[in-house]
Amino acid sequence: MELFGDYFWTVIGIIAATIGSLFLLTVSHAATPKHTGAAATVDVYEIGSRLEGVSVDVGNNKNILGELRVEVRDLKTEQIRYSQEILKAVREN
């Protein structure tokens, strides 16, 4: 067992203490904000739900605009047809 020589258990102890302290530090500070300017979890969830509502509204508005685009195109075609009929009537008289 000459892997670490006489210091085998010392090295194992230092490694275990390091891993344990990192784990303890991570677990004990998991619920606290990362810095004083960090947003509270409740605020983040509220903003997330607002953004979700906005994205739904944007999707609905996109669908409505698509329908309006088709209607405007149809109106434009109809207006061109009427204009041509009026010009034809004017030329014939």
VMD Tcl script that builds the backbone (N, CA, C; Angstrom):
set m [mol new atoms 279]
animate dup $m
set s [atomselect $m all]
$s set {name element resname resid chain x y z} {
  {N N MET 1 A 0.826 -1.173 0.000}
  {CA C MET 1 A 0.000 0.000 0.000}
  {C C MET 1 A 0.880 1.250 0.000}
  {N N GLU 2 A 1.727 1.348 -0.967}
  {CA C GLU 2 A 2.667 2.455 -1.084}
  {C C GLU 2 A 2.149 3.540 -2.010}
  {N N LEU 3 A 0.821 3.628 -2.171}
  {CA C LEU 3 A 0.249 4.616 -3.082}
  {C C LEU 3 A 0.608 6.030 -2.651}
  {N N PHE 4 A 0.345 6.374 -1.413}
  {CA C PHE 4 A 0.690 7.693 -0.884}
  {C C PHE 4 A 1.707 7.596 0.250}
  {N N GLY 5 A 2.191 6.460 0.466}
  {CA C GLY 5 A 3.187 6.276 1.519}
  {C C GLY 5 A 2.556 6.369 2.896}
  {N N ASP 6 A 3.220 7.060 3.796}
  {CA C ASP 6 A 2.760 7.197 5.172}
  {C C ASP 6 A 1.594 8.178 5.305}
  {N N TYR 7 A 1.309 8.933 4.284}
  {CA C TYR 7 A 0.305 9.984 4.367}
  {C C TYR 7 A -1.044 9.586 3.748}
  {N N PHE 8 A -1.256 8.322 3.551}
  {CA C PHE 8 A -2.472 7.845 2.888}
  {C C PHE 8 A -3.738 8.354 3.581}
  {N N TRP 9 A -3.861 8.115 4.870}
  {CA C TRP 9 A -5.087 8.516 5.580}
  {C C TRP 9 A -5.182 10.023 5.722}
  {N N THR 10 A -4.058 10.694 5.759}
  {CA C THR 10 A -4.064 12.145 5.816}
  {C C THR 10 A -4.633 12.727 4.520}
  {N N VAL 11 A -4.178 12.205 3.406}
  {CA C VAL 11 A -4.666 12.662 2.098}
  {C C VAL 11 A -6.145 12.340 1.955}
  {N N ILE 12 A -6.558 11.137 2.333}
  {CA C ILE 12 A -7.976 10.746 2.263}
  {C C ILE 12 A -8.820 11.671 3.149}
  {N N GLY 13 A -8.354 11.984 4.332}
  {CA C GLY 13 A -9.063 12.878 5.237}
  {C C GLY 13 A -9.202 14.280 4.676}
  {N N ILE 14 A -8.149 14.806 4.080}
  {CA C ILE 14 A -8.195 16.145 3.491}
  {C C ILE 14 A -9.169 16.175 2.308}
  {N N ILE 15 A -9.137 15.155 1.476}
  {CA C ILE 15 A -10.056 15.087 0.336}
  {C C ILE 15 A -11.498 14.985 0.823}
  {N N ALA 16 A -11.753 14.137 1.817}
  {CA C ALA 16 A -13.112 13.980 2.351}
  {C C ALA 16 A -13.586 15.275 3.000}
  {N N ALA 17 A -12.719 15.955 3.729}
  {CA C ALA 17 A -13.097 17.217 4.360}
  {C C ALA 17 A -13.395 18.289 3.314}
  {N N THR 18 A -12.624 18.311 2.261}
  {CA C THR 18 A -12.846 19.277 1.186}
  {C C THR 18 A -14.187 19.034 0.498}
  {N N ILE 19 A -14.448 17.776 0.155}
  {CA C ILE 19 A -15.715 17.433 -0.493}
  {C C ILE 19 A -16.886 17.730 0.441}
  {N N GLY 20 A -16.760 17.373 1.707}
  {CA C GLY 20 A -17.827 17.631 2.672}
  {C C GLY 20 A -18.080 19.115 2.869}
  {N N SER 21 A -17.028 19.898 2.940}
  {CA C SER 21 A -17.218 21.337 3.144}
  {C C SER 21 A -17.830 21.993 1.910}
  {N N LEU 22 A -17.437 21.564 0.716}
  {CA C LEU 22 A -18.059 22.092 -0.500}
  {C C LEU 22 A -19.540 21.725 -0.563}
  {N N PHE 23 A -19.865 20.492 -0.189}
  {CA C PHE 23 A -21.261 20.065 -0.170}
  {C C PHE 23 A -22.055 20.882 0.846}
  {N N LEU 24 A -21.516 21.052 2.033}
  {CA C LEU 24 A -22.188 21.819 3.079}
  {C C LEU 24 A -22.377 23.277 2.651}
  {N N LEU 25 A -21.371 23.865 2.050}
  {CA C LEU 25 A -21.462 25.241 1.576}
  {C C LEU 25 A -22.533 25.376 0.495}
  {N N THR 26 A -22.576 24.427 -0.399}
  {CA C THR 26 A -23.576 24.463 -1.484}
  {C C THR 26 A -24.985 24.324 -0.936}
  {N N VAL 27 A -25.205 23.383 -0.037}
  {CA C VAL 27 A -26.533 23.135 0.515}
  {C C VAL 27 A -26.981 24.285 1.409}
  {N N SER 28 A -26.095 24.825 2.199}
  {CA C SER 28 A -26.485 25.876 3.140}
  {C C SER 28 A -26.785 27.202 2.439}
  {N N HIS 29 A -26.212 27.441 1.273}
  {CA C HIS 29 A -26.432 28.695 0.569}
  {C C HIS 29 A -27.339 28.536 -0.646}
  {N N ALA 30 A -27.973 27.409 -0.794}
  {CA C ALA 30 A -28.804 27.160 -1.969}
  {C C ALA 30 A -30.045 28.051 -1.983}
  {N N ALA 31 A -30.618 28.353 -0.842}
  {CA C ALA 31 A -31.865 29.121 -0.786}
  {C C ALA 31 A -31.632 30.625 -0.751}
  {N N THR 32 A -30.419 31.062 -0.478}
  {CA C THR 32 A -30.157 32.496 -0.377}
  {C C THR 32 A -29.843 33.068 -1.752}
  {N N PRO 33 A -30.191 34.330 -1.990}
  {CA C PRO 33 A -29.842 34.969 -3.276}
  {C C PRO 33 A -28.326 35.016 -3.451}
  {N N LYS 34 A -27.917 35.038 -4.689}
  {CA C LYS 34 A -26.477 35.026 -4.978}
  {C C LYS 34 A -25.797 36.319 -4.543}
  {N N HIS 35 A -26.510 37.442 -4.634}
  {CA C HIS 35 A -25.980 38.719 -4.154}
  {C C HIS 35 A -27.150 39.594 -3.733}
  {N N THR 36 A -26.875 40.713 -3.150}
  {CA C THR 36 A -27.942 41.551 -2.590}
  {C C THR 36 A -28.867 42.115 -3.660}
  {N N GLY 37 A -28.401 42.248 -4.877}
  {CA C GLY 37 A -29.226 42.782 -5.955}
  {C C GLY 37 A -30.062 41.733 -6.656}
  {N N ALA 38 A -29.954 40.472 -6.232}
  {CA C ALA 38 A -30.697 39.399 -6.902}
  {C C ALA 38 A -32.186 39.514 -6.603}
  {N N ALA 39 A -32.998 39.153 -7.581}
  {CA C ALA 39 A -34.455 39.215 -7.421}
  {C C ALA 39 A -34.940 38.053 -6.562}
  {N N ALA 40 A -36.024 38.290 -5.855}
  {CA C ALA 40 A -36.623 37.234 -5.046}
  {C C ALA 40 A -37.291 36.214 -5.967}
  {N N THR 41 A -37.391 34.994 -5.495}
  {CA C THR 41 A -37.971 33.920 -6.296}
  {C C THR 41 A -39.415 34.226 -6.672}
  {N N VAL 42 A -40.174 34.810 -5.758}
  {CA C VAL 42 A -41.578 35.155 -6.028}
  {C C VAL 42 A -41.651 36.157 -7.178}
  {N N ASP 43 A -40.757 37.145 -7.182}
  {CA C ASP 43 A -40.735 38.137 -8.254}
  {C C ASP 43 A -40.409 37.497 -9.593}
  {N N VAL 44 A -39.484 36.567 -9.573}
  {CA C VAL 44 A -39.098 35.885 -10.812}
  {C C VAL 44 A -40.271 35.088 -11.364}
  {N N TYR 45 A -41.000 34.367 -10.501}
  {CA C TYR 45 A -42.159 33.599 -10.958}
  {C C TYR 45 A -43.247 34.525 -11.492}
  {N N GLU 46 A -43.451 35.664 -10.829}
  {CA C GLU 46 A -44.469 36.611 -11.275}
  {C C GLU 46 A -44.114 37.176 -12.644}
  {N N ILE 47 A -42.871 37.534 -12.830}
  {CA C ILE 47 A -42.428 38.050 -14.121}
  {C C ILE 47 A -42.541 36.968 -15.187}
  {N N GLY 48 A -42.213 35.739 -14.818}
  {CA C GLY 48 A -42.340 34.632 -15.771}
  {C C GLY 48 A -43.770 34.421 -16.215}
  {N N SER 49 A -44.713 34.506 -15.276}
  {CA C SER 49 A -46.119 34.324 -15.652}
  {C C SER 49 A -46.599 35.495 -16.503}
  {N N ARG 50 A -46.123 36.695 -16.224}
  {CA C ARG 50 A -46.491 37.850 -17.054}
  {C C ARG 50 A -45.951 37.683 -18.470}
  {N N LEU 51 A -44.708 37.229 -18.581}
  {CA C LEU 51 A -44.124 37.015 -19.905}
  {C C LEU 51 A -44.877 35.940 -20.674}
  {N N GLU 52 A -45.323 34.927 -19.962}
  {CA C GLU 52 A -46.096 33.870 -20.619}
  {C C GLU 52 A -47.403 34.445 -21.164}
  {N N GLY 53 A -48.053 35.314 -20.377}
  {CA C GLY 53 A -49.272 35.968 -20.847}
  {C C GLY 53 A -49.017 36.843 -22.054}
  {N N VAL 54 A -47.900 37.556 -22.042}
  {CA C VAL 54 A -47.550 38.408 -23.178}
  {C C VAL 54 A -47.308 37.555 -24.423}
  {N N SER 55 A -46.633 36.424 -24.260}
  {CA C SER 55 A -46.361 35.574 -25.424}
  {C C SER 55 A -47.648 35.011 -25.999}
  {N N VAL 56 A -48.622 34.685 -25.131}
  {CA C VAL 56 A -49.923 34.214 -25.619}
  {C C VAL 56 A -50.617 35.337 -26.383}
  {N N ASP 57 A -50.573 36.559 -25.838}
  {CA C ASP 57 A -51.180 37.705 -26.522}
  {C C ASP 57 A -50.516 37.949 -27.874}
  {N N VAL 58 A -49.214 37.826 -27.931}
  {CA C VAL 58 A -48.496 38.030 -29.190}
  {C C VAL 58 A -48.924 36.978 -30.206}
  {N N GLY 59 A -49.067 35.733 -29.759}
  {CA C GLY 59 A -49.520 34.670 -30.660}
  {C C GLY 59 A -50.918 34.945 -31.195}
  {N N ASN 60 A -51.809 35.384 -30.308}
  {CA C ASN 60 A -53.175 35.712 -30.747}
  {C C ASN 60 A -53.168 36.881 -31.719}
  {N N ASN 61 A -52.392 37.912 -31.397}
  {CA C ASN 61 A -52.314 39.078 -32.287}
  {C C ASN 61 A -51.728 38.702 -33.644}
  {N N LYS 62 A -50.785 37.786 -33.652}
  {CA C LYS 62 A -50.192 37.339 -34.913}
  {C C LYS 62 A -51.249 36.657 -35.779}
  {N N ASN 63 A -52.086 35.825 -35.161}
  {CA C ASN 63 A -53.159 35.164 -35.908}
  {C C ASN 63 A -54.162 36.182 -36.443}
  {N N ILE 64 A -54.524 37.153 -35.618}
  {CA C ILE 64 A -55.475 38.190 -36.041}
  {C C ILE 64 A -54.894 39.002 -37.195}
  {N N LEU 65 A -53.608 39.355 -37.095}
  {CA C LEU 65 A -52.980 40.121 -38.175}
  {C C LEU 65 A -52.919 39.314 -39.466}
  {N N GLY 66 A -52.709 38.017 -39.351}
  {CA C GLY 66 A -52.720 37.173 -40.547}
  {C C GLY 66 A -54.083 37.177 -41.216}
  {N N GLU 67 A -55.138 37.090 -40.408}
  {CA C GLU 67 A -56.494 37.137 -40.960}
  {C C GLU 67 A -56.778 38.503 -41.583}
  {N N LEU 68 A -56.344 39.567 -40.917}
  {CA C LEU 68 A -56.548 40.915 -41.459}
  {C C LEU 68 A -55.797 41.109 -42.773}
  {N N ARG 69 A -54.628 40.540 -42.869}
  {CA C ARG 69 A -53.843 40.656 -44.096}
  {C C ARG 69 A -54.609 40.040 -45.275}
  {N N VAL 70 A -55.222 38.882 -45.041}
  {CA C VAL 70 A -56.008 38.236 -46.094}
  {C C VAL 70 A -57.207 39.107 -46.464}
  {N N GLU 71 A -57.888 39.655 -45.450}
  {CA C GLU 71 A -59.045 40.495 -45.717}
  {C C GLU 71 A -58.654 41.762 -46.476}
  {N N VAL 72 A -57.543 42.374 -46.112}
  {CA C VAL 72 A -57.087 43.581 -46.806}
  {C C VAL 72 A -56.730 43.241 -48.249}
  {N N ARG 73 A -56.101 42.112 -48.467}
  {CA C ARG 73 A -55.758 41.687 -49.824}
  {C C ARG 73 A -57.029 41.493 -50.655}
  {N N ASP 74 A -58.045 40.871 -50.050}
  {CA C ASP 74 A -59.324 40.691 -50.754}
  {C C ASP 74 A -59.978 42.041 -51.066}
  {N N LEU 75 A -59.939 42.961 -50.104}
  {CA C LEU 75 A -60.505 44.294 -50.340}
  {C C LEU 75 A -59.755 45.030 -51.445}
  {N N LYS 76 A -58.448 44.876 -51.463}
  {CA C LYS 76 A -57.639 45.529 -52.488}
  {C C LYS 76 A -57.998 44.978 -53.867}
  {N N THR 77 A -58.144 43.665 -53.956}
  {CA C THR 77 A -58.533 43.044 -55.229}
  {C C THR 77 A -59.905 43.529 -55.665}
  {N N GLU 78 A -60.836 43.598 -54.723}
  {CA C GLU 78 A -62.188 44.074 -55.020}
  {C C GLU 78 A -62.168 45.539 -55.453}
  {N N GLN 79 A -61.347 46.355 -54.802}
  {CA C GLN 79 A -61.248 47.769 -55.162}
  {C C GLN 79 A -60.672 47.928 -56.560}
  {N N ILE 80 A -59.680 47.133 -56.903}
  {CA C ILE 80 A -59.105 47.198 -58.252}
  {C C ILE 80 A -60.156 46.830 -59.290}
  {N N ARG 81 A -60.940 45.814 -58.998}
  {CA C ARG 81 A -61.994 45.385 -59.926}
  {C C ARG 81 A -63.027 46.499 -60.119}
  {N N TYR 82 A -63.464 47.120 -59.013}
  {CA C TYR 82 A -64.422 48.218 -59.103}
  {C C TYR 82 A -63.840 49.403 -59.868}
  {N N SER 83 A -62.591 49.707 -59.632}
  {CA C SER 83 A -61.944 50.817 -60.341}
  {C C SER 83 A -61.902 50.544 -61.839}
  {N N GLN 84 A -61.595 49.294 -62.197}
  {CA C GLN 84 A -61.573 48.939 -63.614}
  {C C GLN 84 A -62.964 49.049 -64.239}
  {N N GLU 85 A -63.994 48.649 -63.500}
  {CA C GLU 85 A -65.361 48.768 -64.008}
  {C C GLU 85 A -65.751 50.233 -64.195}
  {N N ILE 86 A -65.357 51.086 -63.253}
  {CA C ILE 86 A -65.672 52.521 -63.355}
  {C C ILE 86 A -64.951 53.123 -64.546}
  {N N LEU 87 A -63.667 52.790 -64.717}
  {CA C LEU 87 A -62.915 53.321 -65.860}
  {C C LEU 87 A -63.514 52.841 -67.181}
  {N N LYS 88 A -63.924 51.592 -67.210}
  {CA C LYS 88 A -64.553 51.043 -68.421}
  {C C LYS 88 A -65.853 51.794 -68.717}
  {N N ALA 89 A -66.663 52.066 -67.691}
  {CA C ALA 89 A -67.920 52.782 -67.876}
  {C C ALA 89 A -67.672 54.211 -68.339}
  {N N VAL 90 A -66.635 54.851 -67.798}
  {CA C VAL 90 A -66.301 56.214 -68.193}
  {C C VAL 90 A -65.849 56.230 -69.659}
  {N N ARG 91 A -65.075 55.293 -70.074}
  {CA C ARG 91 A -64.578 55.242 -71.455}
  {C C ARG 91 A -65.704 54.985 -72.444}
  {N N GLU 92 A -66.668 54.187 -72.038}
  {CA C GLU 92 A -67.755 53.844 -72.941}
  {C C GLU 92 A -68.718 55.023 -73.122}
  {N N ASN 93 A -68.812 55.912 -72.190}
  {CA C ASN 93 A -69.745 57.055 -72.304}
  {C C ASN 93 A -69.046 58.180 -72.912}
}
mol reanalyze $m
mol bondsrecalc $m
mol representation Tube
mol addrep $m
